[in-house]
Amino acid sequence: MRPRSVLLAAGACLATMTLTMGSAAADPPTPSPSPSFGHPPCTATSSPSSGPVRSVPTPQPLHPVASTAPTTPAVSTPTPTSSSPNSTTTANCVTLFSTPAGNSTPYLHVGPDGNLWFADGTNIVRMLPHAPYTQTDFPIPSGGPFQITTGPDGNIWFAEEGQQFCDPTGKPGQVGRILTHAPYTVTEFPLPGAVAKVYGIATGGDGNIWITRVGTGGCGPTGTPEIDRISPHAPYTVTQFPLPAATPPLPATAGPAHLVTDRQGNLWFNFLSSPGLGEISAFGSHQITLYSTGAGPADISIGPRQDPNSVWFIANATAPTYLIGCIDTLTHAVTTYPVTMTGGPNAIGAGPDGNMWITEARTGYAIGRFQTHAPFTFSEIPLPDDTYARAPTCGPDGNEWFTSVRFSQPDNPQGNPAIIGRITLTTHGQHGDGPGDDTTALLAADDRCPAPTPESLPNGQ
């Protein structure tokens, strides 16, 4: 296995307003990114920086409870089925694709093979990002696949959230792996310790698989909130790390949730039902540091090309005003931007155009784009009603992709049909068909994809 390379460029999030007092540095010149697609997408070699550095909490080491090999992994060879999705193009820019089971979960991932991977009911699905958009369904024996990552072995690893966090007789949470080539073998790894919902998953800079277990989050007491590390090769050792005590104490429902890896190889997570972010060093003593963000991040993402040393988040404020924010992974300066949105934000992701994209739902259905450099504009593209979009994802074709969840919501008790959506950003081929090598014609210059409206500056800017 080749060692993982990490990017150690200086600077990160552009700042005009921070959570601490101090005078911010003047805005640097607006960057002129030179997009470079392929694998991996959305990367950069440099970034601007500005803003004062906030105080940094004292790191607290994570002390493992135990390191054990899982009970005998379950190995199976699924029988794949392939289909061609139905598609609908709206507003000459948004294309919606049907999914095989029509019950996708809200996370989309670009695999090492350059295809899109997502969970759909009890299946993992691989989708070509270009015509004919073939979708191949791989049944998962224990069901319940949730979030997805690419492992250091070049295969797809996924979290199986399980059912025991709500139903003691249900299936336990596990970690699964599927080969990205024939025979597409699926291996599922039982986890030791008390039952806890398996939620986030990411590959750390140390070459191991890391997961979050949210503990009491969701359906009552079901285990201790913790973060686990899994060796991606035999004997697949699992090491459990409970979260250290925080000051002030975190609420009982505040388990670690989404998990991302920054350019230095360290891991970041947000909490359920509690504000703040956590950083875990993937190396050495695995210290954890908690950072206040002033509001609870609902989702997190690494930054776009020109901000490689940043983790971005969205948080609820007072509707219709919400917060888009970032933390510099080198200086740990936190910056937030109040933004008025049509809907309630639920997910954030870096786009191929160097901006951050935010999916919105419940009070309105849209996907927004936040420009990460001056003048920090925010704009929206309306989506069809009941398109409960999630997981904005930088596509391998130079377009922005997202999922739509079938789960019922307060404003939509019947649930909406699950789909995969694409925002066309390139002029290559027919509305983004093909490999997408025309990387210079982005949204503002593409006459087949009108600029989003309305456009406004973040509140107070």
Secondary structure as GFF3:
##gff-version 3
##sequence-region A 1 461
A	DSSP	beta_strand	60	61	.	.	.	ID=ss1
A	DSSP	beta_strand	67	68	.	.	.	ID=ss2
A	DSSP	beta_strand	74	76	.	.	.	ID=ss3
A	DSSP	beta_strand	81	83	.	.	.	ID=ss4
A	DSSP	beta_strand	87	90	.	.	.	ID=ss5
A	DSSP	beta_strand	94	98	.	.	.	ID=ss6
A	DSSP	beta_strand	104	110	.	.	.	ID=ss7
A	DSSP	beta_strand	116	120	.	.	.	ID=ss8
A	DSSP	beta_strand	123	127	.	.	.	ID=ss9
A	DSSP	beta_strand	135	139	.	.	.	ID=ss10
A	DSSP	beta_strand	145	150	.	.	.	ID=ss11
A	DSSP	beta_strand	156	160	.	.	.	ID=ss12
A	DSSP	beta_strand	174	178	.	.	.	ID=ss13
A	DSSP	beta_strand	186	190	.	.	.	ID=ss14
A	DSSP	beta_strand	198	203	.	.	.	ID=ss15
A	DSSP	beta_strand	209	213	.	.	.	ID=ss16
A	DSSP	beta_strand	226	230	.	.	.	ID=ss17
A	DSSP	beta_strand	238	242	.	.	.	ID=ss18
A	DSSP	beta_strand	256	261	.	.	.	ID=ss19
A	DSSP	beta_strand	267	271	.	.	.	ID=ss20
A	DSSP	beta_strand	274	280	.	.	.	ID=ss21
A	DSSP	beta_strand	287	291	.	.	.	ID=ss22
A	DSSP	beta_strand	297	302	.	.	.	ID=ss23
A	DSSP	beta_strand	310	316	.	.	.	ID=ss24
A	DSSP	beta_strand	321	328	.	.	.	ID=ss25
A	DSSP	beta_strand	334	340	.	.	.	ID=ss26
A	DSSP	beta_strand	344	350	.	.	.	ID=ss27
A	DSSP	beta_strand	356	361	.	.	.	ID=ss28
A	DSSP	beta_strand	366	370	.	.	.	ID=ss29
A	DSSP	beta_strand	378	382	.	.	.	ID=ss30
A	DSSP	beta_strand	389	394	.	.	.	ID=ss31
A	DSSP	beta_strand	400	404	.	.	.	ID=ss32
A	DSSP	beta_strand	419	423	.	.	.	ID=ss33
A	DSSP	three_ten_helix	443	445	.	.	.	ID=ss34
A	DSSP	beta_strand	455	456	.	.	.	ID=ss35
###
